[in-house]
Amino acid sequence: MSDDVEPEAAHLRTALATLVATEPELPAGSADIERRGKRRLAQRRWGAIAGALVVAAAGVTAVSLTSGPDPVRHVAQPPTESEPGNGSQLAEGFPIGSAVNGVAAALPAGVSLGELPMDISWRAGGLLDVPVVTTAGPATLTLRVSDGTCEATVLPIETMTWAELDAIARSVCAEWISNGSPVVIIGPGEENPDAASQ
């Protein structure tokens, strides 16, 4: 009986060795733990440095915005047919998805939409923050749709030119007008809850 078991065990060992041949080596000892700890510490340090750079860039941007040229503004007048009170339509909000589509349609080369947060919504003053990814890294594009105007600004400011921001503002205004120039409803994304899935 032991003669039959021995060849089977050898066959099983060979099959098992074949299966695990491509598996990575398991971590061995304290050297691996130390290496992973150093890597994690380095990641934290780089995160702190990046955070400090973002804060510094925001401060420089705030100073340059107050002392530099006015932000890009594209003025669009809503059509008279959509004026409230004429009974032709119910009051509705400018959908976040339409605003994001307007941004996406005018993004320059090398810039793409970032991951939209689930709680994206219009803020007071008709402001909407849209994350974008540029060649210089992540940035926040802020739209302002209010009083018949559309504006686009970006932080960090050096990630896009004024001409690119003007093109984005014009594209968002075109979407706004194509939606009937509705008012912007402030709230936690009620007008388009699935905008984050785009």
C-alpha positions as CSV (number, residue, x, y, z in Angstrom):
1,M,0.0,0.0,0.0
2,S,2.9,2.4,0.7
3,D,4.2,1.8,-2.8
4,D,0.9,3.2,-4.3
5,V,0.8,6.2,-2.0
6,E,4.4,7.3,-2.7
7,P,4.0,7.8,-6.5
8,E,0.6,9.6,-5.9
9,A,2.2,11.9,-3.4
10,A,5.1,12.7,-5.8
11,H,2.6,13.4,-8.6
12,L,0.6,15.7,-6.3
13,R,3.8,17.5,-5.2
14,T,4.7,18.0,-8.9
15,A,1.2,19.3,-9.7
16,L,1.3,21.7,-6.7
17,A,4.8,23.0,-7.6
18,T,3.5,23.7,-11.2
19,L,0.5,25.6,-9.9
20,V,2.5,27.9,-7.5
21,A,5.5,28.4,-9.8
22,T,4.2,31.8,-11.0
23,E,3.1,33.0,-7.6
24,P,5.2,35.9,-6.1
25,E,7.5,35.2,-3.1
26,L,6.0,35.7,0.3
27,P,7.5,38.5,2.4
28,A,10.3,37.2,4.5
29,G,11.2,38.6,7.9
30,S,11.8,42.0,9.3
31,A,13.6,43.4,6.2
32,D,10.3,43.3,4.2
33,I,8.4,45.0,7.1
34,E,11.0,47.7,7.3
35,R,11.0,48.3,3.6
36,R,7.2,48.6,3.5
37,G,7.3,50.9,6.5
38,K,9.9,53.2,4.8
39,R,7.8,53.3,1.7
40,R,4.6,54.2,3.7
41,L,6.6,57.0,5.6
42,A,7.9,58.4,2.3
43,Q,4.3,58.4,0.9
44,R,3.1,60.4,3.9
45,R,6.0,62.9,3.6
46,W,5.2,63.4,-0.1
47,G,1.5,63.8,0.7
48,A,2.4,66.5,3.3
49,I,4.7,68.3,0.9
50,A,2.0,68.2,-1.8
51,G,-0.6,69.5,0.7
52,A,1.8,72.4,1.6
53,L,2.3,73.2,-2.1
54,V,-1.4,73.3,-2.8
55,V,-1.9,75.7,0.1
56,A,0.9,77.9,-1.1
57,A,-0.4,77.8,-4.7
58,A,-3.9,78.7,-3.4
59,G,-2.4,81.7,-1.5
60,V,-0.4,82.9,-4.5
61,T,-3.5,82.4,-6.7
62,A,-5.7,84.4,-4.3
63,V,-3.2,87.2,-4.3
64,S,-2.8,87.2,-8.1
65,L,-6.6,87.1,-8.6
66,T,-7.1,90.1,-6.4
67,S,-4.2,92.1,-8.0
68,G,-4.2,90.6,-11.6
69,P,-6.7,90.8,-14.5
70,D,-10.3,90.0,-13.9
71,P,-11.4,86.4,-14.3
72,V,-12.6,85.3,-17.6
73,R,-16.3,86.1,-18.0
74,H,-18.6,85.3,-20.9
75,V,-21.9,87.0,-20.8
76,A,-24.9,85.3,-22.2
77,Q,-28.4,86.6,-22.1
78,P,-31.2,84.1,-21.7
79,P,-33.8,83.9,-24.4
80,T,-37.0,85.9,-23.7
81,E,-39.2,82.8,-24.3
82,S,-37.9,81.1,-21.1
83,E,-38.5,84.1,-18.8
84,P,-40.4,82.9,-15.7
85,G,-44.0,83.9,-15.3
86,N,-45.1,83.4,-18.9
87,G,-46.6,80.0,-18.0
88,S,-44.8,78.1,-20.8
89,Q,-42.6,76.1,-18.5
90,L,-42.1,75.0,-14.9
91,A,-39.1,76.3,-13.0
92,E,-36.3,73.8,-13.2
93,G,-32.6,73.9,-12.3
94,F,-29.7,73.8,-14.7
95,P,-28.7,70.1,-14.6
96,I,-25.2,69.4,-13.3
97,G,-24.7,66.8,-16.0
98,S,-25.3,69.5,-18.7
99,A,-22.8,71.8,-17.1
100,V,-20.2,69.0,-16.9
101,N,-20.9,68.1,-20.6
102,G,-20.2,71.8,-21.4
103,V,-16.9,71.6,-19.6
104,A,-16.0,68.3,-21.2
105,A,-16.7,69.6,-24.7
106,A,-14.3,72.5,-24.4
107,L,-11.4,71.0,-22.4
108,P,-8.1,71.6,-24.1
109,A,-5.6,68.9,-25.2
110,G,-3.9,67.3,-22.2
111,V,-6.8,68.0,-19.8
112,S,-9.5,65.6,-18.9
113,L,-12.4,65.4,-16.4
114,G,-11.5,64.0,-13.0
115,E,-13.6,61.7,-10.9
116,L,-16.8,63.6,-10.0
117,P,-17.7,63.3,-6.3
118,M,-21.1,61.7,-5.5
119,D,-22.2,64.8,-3.7
120,I,-21.4,67.3,-6.5
121,S,-23.9,70.2,-6.3
122,W,-24.4,73.9,-7.1
123,R,-23.2,76.2,-4.3
124,A,-24.5,79.6,-3.3
125,G,-23.9,82.1,-6.1
126,G,-24.3,79.5,-8.9
127,L,-20.9,78.0,-8.3
128,L,-19.9,74.4,-9.3
129,D,-16.5,72.8,-8.7
130,V,-15.5,70.3,-11.4
131,P,-12.3,68.2,-10.8
132,V,-10.0,68.1,-13.9
133,V,-6.7,66.4,-14.5
134,T,-4.1,68.4,-16.3
135,T,-0.5,67.6,-17.4
136,A,0.6,69.4,-14.3
137,G,-1.6,67.3,-12.0
138,P,-5.1,67.6,-10.6
139,A,-6.9,70.9,-10.5
140,T,-10.3,72.3,-9.7
141,L,-12.3,74.1,-12.3
142,T,-14.9,76.4,-10.8
143,L,-17.9,77.5,-12.9
144,R,-20.2,80.4,-12.0
145,V,-23.5,80.6,-13.8
146,S,-25.4,83.5,-12.5
147,D,-27.1,86.8,-13.5
148,G,-27.0,85.8,-17.2
149,T,-23.3,85.2,-17.2
150,C,-21.0,82.2,-17.2
151,E,-17.5,82.3,-15.8
152,A,-14.7,79.7,-15.5
153,T,-11.7,79.8,-13.2
154,V,-9.1,77.2,-12.2
155,L,-6.9,76.4,-9.3
156,P,-3.9,76.1,-9.5
157,I,-4.2,79.0,-11.9
158,E,-1.2,78.1,-14.1
159,T,-2.8,74.8,-15.3
160,M,-4.9,76.6,-18.0
161,T,-4.7,79.8,-20.0
162,W,-7.4,82.5,-20.0
163,A,-8.3,81.6,-23.6
164,E,-9.0,78.0,-22.6
165,L,-11.1,79.1,-19.6
166,D,-13.0,81.5,-21.9
167,A,-13.7,78.6,-24.3
168,I,-15.0,76.5,-21.4
169,A,-17.2,79.3,-20.1
170,R,-18.7,79.8,-23.6
171,S,-19.4,76.0,-23.9
172,V,-21.1,75.9,-20.5
173,C,-23.2,79.0,-21.5
174,A,-24.2,77.2,-24.7
175,E,-25.4,74.2,-22.7
176,W,-27.2,76.5,-20.3
177,I,-29.0,78.3,-23.1
178,S,-29.8,75.0,-24.8
179,N,-31.5,74.0,-21.6
180,G,-33.7,77.1,-21.7
181,S,-31.4,79.2,-19.4
182,P,-33.0,77.8,-16.2
183,V,-32.1,79.1,-12.7
184,V,-29.4,77.3,-10.8
185,I,-30.9,75.4,-7.9
186,I,-28.7,75.3,-4.8
187,G,-28.6,71.9,-3.1
188,P,-26.9,68.5,-2.8
189,G,-27.2,67.4,-6.4
190,E,-30.9,66.9,-6.6
191,E,-31.1,68.0,-10.2
192,N,-28.9,65.2,-11.6
193,P,-28.0,62.5,-9.0
194,D,-26.3,60.3,-11.6
195,A,-23.9,63.0,-12.8
196,A,-21.1,61.3,-10.9
197,S,-21.5,58.3,-13.1
198,Q,-20.6,60.2,-16.3
